[in-house]
């Protein structure tokens, strides 16, 4: 574990300096991050990048106000200077000091079976080459393949004035393939990008050849697509594909900073019946080796499983220290930051719609006419109203209980609470996807998951009939 070369006396001095202007709470967050990535584009290996980023940030809180200063020098003097700068940003009346420091172990761990460092640059290049070759072998219509491998090893050290001290090592590994296929005047793209809070064992669950092939098959499939029909219709979300819809249309509105600002459609709705009895959803950072998992959040609160909706009832919000105190809620372990240069804010971790009791095949057979969403693309959401627009990257028309042909250009238009209320069936199956969630200029890994879900009515935008 890489940590600042400081003893307990040094740590107390830094925390005391941060409290010197009357702060109520102070914290030192130190990060050491090693990252590696390699990409292949048009059959050529490019962009073999290795990076090392290390530094520390000092935060002071007083009467709801926060000041923060950071440095990339992990010496006693540099961190003391950061503490004094942060202290100058608040002026309170607190007279407390720093509690006795005690080391706390994470309640949940995410073991690494094969360290990423076991492969070198040529080994990484071989991985992306395998993705590229498998994608190109799918069909002659494949025109372009972009493939990448990346891994990150993040070591975190955190200590605060309440006496909490912990260390945590987080390893994440990811593969990605983006394939462009073209035929006549039609150009389509396919994407596959699995990841995990794990090491090279990811390659066993997602062999590079499978990643390239799946991305290429999606791109080639969509060459035969027709323009999507427009209008209100039944929509079925395939396993894994609907997680992003729940994440964006519902999850962000459950983050406590948005709630505290009065900018969430779910503000004041705890205990209210909003969705169907069939819908239950959680945010869970304790799932072993899941992409958005960890042991402690970036304030030192243990990772937790937070129920957001239970049988359609809005049950809880996702909090950090500040918003939990402001709203009178418990800390849910959702304070996250992109790096030591960022303040922690409430963020989702792994946000899942839980499996239900319905047969996935029967869910499809029950739809006379509708849209099967195999993969969603980008979208926009307004947390204050819940209104959203999502593109459908891979979709199928459903006719008489069968997927009949792929469709392109579909958009889903609606609002989160209404969609939750229109859930008519939830399958026993389940799958996940991985992404990087952006908010307030910060990006963090976020897991997405869902079973097959049938929604009775969503407005579908399209140009077909």
Secondary structure in CASP SS format (residue, H / E / C, confidence):
PFRMAT SS
TARGET T0000
AUTHOR 0000-0000-0000
METHOD secondary structure of the structure
MODEL  1
X C 1.00
X C 1.00
X C 1.00
X C 1.00
X C 1.00
X C 1.00
X C 1.00
X H 1.00
X H 1.00
X H 1.00
X H 1.00
X H 1.00
X H 1.00
X H 1.00
X H 1.00
X H 1.00
X H 1.00
X H 1.00
X C 1.00
X C 1.00
X C 1.00
X C 1.00
X C 1.00
X C 1.00
X E 1.00
X E 1.00
X E 1.00
X E 1.00
X E 1.00
X E 1.00
X E 1.00
X E 1.00
X E 1.00
X E 1.00
X E 1.00
X E 1.00
X E 1.00
X E 1.00
X E 1.00
X E 1.00
X E 1.00
X C 1.00
X C 1.00
X E 1.00
X E 1.00
X E 1.00
X E 1.00
X E 1.00
X E 1.00
X E 1.00
X E 1.00
X E 1.00
X E 1.00
X E 1.00
X E 1.00
X E 1.00
X E 1.00
X E 1.00
X E 1.00
X E 1.00
X E 1.00
X E 1.00
X C 1.00
X C 1.00
X E 1.00
X E 1.00
X E 1.00
X E 1.00
X E 1.00
X E 1.00
X E 1.00
X C 1.00
X C 1.00
X C 1.00
X C 1.00
X H 1.00
X H 1.00
X H 1.00
X H 1.00
X H 1.00
X H 1.00
X H 1.00
X H 1.00
X H 1.00
X H 1.00
X H 1.00
X H 1.00
X C 1.00
X C 1.00
X C 1.00
X C 1.00
X C 1.00
X C 1.00
X C 1.00
X C 1.00
X C 1.00
X C 1.00
X C 1.00
X C 1.00
X C 1.00
X C 1.00
X E 1.00
X E 1.00
X C 1.00
X C 1.00
X C 1.00
X C 1.00
X C 1.00
X C 1.00
X C 1.00
X C 1.00
X C 1.00
X C 1.00
X C 1.00
X C 1.00
X H 1.00
X H 1.00
X H 1.00
X C 1.00
X C 1.00
X H 1.00
X H 1.00
X H 1.00
X H 1.00
X H 1.00
X H 1.00
X H 1.00
X H 1.00
X H 1.00
X H 1.00
X H 1.00
X H 1.00
X H 1.00
X H 1.00
X H 1.00
X H 1.00
X C 1.00
X C 1.00
X C 1.00
X C 1.00
X C 1.00
X E 1.00
X E 1.00
X E 1.00
X E 1.00
X E 1.00
X E 1.00
X E 1.00
X E 1.00
X E 1.00
X E 1.00
X E 1.00
X E 1.00
X E 1.00
X E 1.00
X E 1.00
X E 1.00
X E 1.00
X E 1.00
X E 1.00
X C 1.00
X C 1.00
X C 1.00
X E 1.00
X E 1.00
X E 1.00
X E 1.00
X E 1.00
X E 1.00
X E 1.00
X E 1.00
X E 1.00
X E 1.00
X E 1.00
X E 1.00
X E 1.00
X E 1.00
X E 1.00
X E 1.00
X E 1.00
X E 1.00
X E 1.00
X E 1.00
X C 1.00
X C 1.00
X E 1.00
X E 1.00
X E 1.00
X E 1.00
X E 1.00
X E 1.00
X E 1.00
X C 1.00
X C 1.00
X E 1.00
X E 1.00
X C 1.00
X C 1.00
X C 1.00
X C 1.00
X C 1.00
X H 1.00
X H 1.00
X H 1.00
X H 1.00
X C 1.00
X C 1.00
X H 1.00
X H 1.00
X H 1.00
X H 1.00
X H 1.00
X H 1.00
X H 1.00
X H 1.00
X H 1.00
X H 1.00
X H 1.00
X H 1.00
X H 1.00
X H 1.00
X H 1.00
X H 1.00
X C 1.00
X C 1.00
X E 1.00
X E 1.00
X C 1.00
X E 1.00
X C 1.00
X E 1.00
X E 1.00
X E 1.00
X E 1.00
X E 1.00
X E 1.00
X E 1.00
X C 1.00
X C 1.00
X C 1.00
X C 1.00
X C 1.00
X H 1.00
X H 1.00
X H 1.00
X H 1.00
X H 1.00
X H 1.00
X H 1.00
X H 1.00
X H 1.00
X H 1.00
X H 1.00
X H 1.00
X E 1.00
X H 1.00
X H 1.00
X H 1.00
X H 1.00
X H 1.00
X C 1.00
X C 1.00
X C 1.00
X C 1.00
X C 1.00
X C 1.00
X C 1.00
X C 1.00
X C 1.00
X C 1.00
X C 1.00
X C 1.00
X E 1.00
X C 1.00
X C 1.00
X C 1.00
X C 1.00
X C 1.00
X C 1.00
X C 1.00
X E 1.00
X E 1.00
X E 1.00
X E 1.00
X C 1.00
X C 1.00
X C 1.00
X C 1.00
X C 1.00
X C 1.00
X C 1.00
X C 1.00
X C 1.00
X C 1.00
X C 1.00
X E 1.00
X C 1.00
X C 1.00
X C 1.00
X C 1.00
X C 1.00
X E 1.00
X C 1.00
X C 1.00
X E 1.00
X E 1.00
X E 1.00
X E 1.00
X E 1.00
X E 1.00
X C 1.00
X C 1.00
X E 1.00
X E 1.00
X C 1.00
X C 1.00
X C 1.00
X E 1.00
X C 1.00
X C 1.00
X H 1.00
X H 1.00
X H 1.00
X H 1.00
X H 1.00
X H 1.00
X H 1.00
X C 1.00
X C 1.00
X C 1.00
X C 1.00
X C 1.00
X C 1.00
X C 1.00
X E 1.00
X E 1.00
X C 1.00
X C 1.00
X C 1.00
X C 1.00
X C 1.00
X C 1.00
X C 1.00
X C 1.00
X E 1.00
X E 1.00
X C 1.00
X C 1.00
X C 1.00
X E 1.00
X E 1.00
X E 1.00
X E 1.00
X C 1.00
X C 1.00
X C 1.00
X C 1.00
X E 1.00
X C 1.00
X H 1.00
X H 1.00
X H 1.00
X H 1.00
X H 1.00
X H 1.00
X C 1.00
X C 1.00
X C 1.00
X E 1.00
X E 1.00
X E 1.00
X E 1.00
X E 1.00
X E 1.00
X E 1.00
X E 1.00
X E 1.00
X E 1.00
X E 1.00
X E 1.00
X E 1.00
X E 1.00
X C 1.00
X C 1.00
X C 1.00
X C 1.00
X E 1.00
X E 1.00
X E 1.00
X E 1.00
X E 1.00
X E 1.00
X E 1.00
X E 1.00
X E 1.00
X E 1.00
X E 1.00
X E 1.00
X E 1.00
X C 1.00
X C 1.00
X E 1.00
X E 1.00
X E 1.00
X E 1.00
X E 1.00
X E 1.00
X E 1.00
X C 1.00
X C 1.00
X E 1.00
X E 1.00
X E 1.00
X E 1.00
X E 1.00
X H 1.00
X H 1.00
X H 1.00
X H 1.00
X H 1.00
X H 1.00
X C 1.00
X E 1.00
X E 1.00
X E 1.00
X E 1.00
X E 1.00
X C 1.00
X C 1.00
X C 1.00
X E 1.00
X E 1.00
X E 1.00
X E 1.00
X E 1.00
X E 1.00
X E 1.00
X E 1.00
X E 1.00
X C 1.00
X C 1.00
X E 1.00
X E 1.00
X E 1.00
X E 1.00
X E 1.00
X E 1.00
X E 1.00
X E 1.00
X E 1.00
X C 1.00
X C 1.00
X E 1.00
X E 1.00
X E 1.00
X E 1.00
X E 1.00
X E 1.00
X E 1.00
X E 1.00
X E 1.00
X C 1.00
X C 1.00
X E 1.00
X C 1.00
END
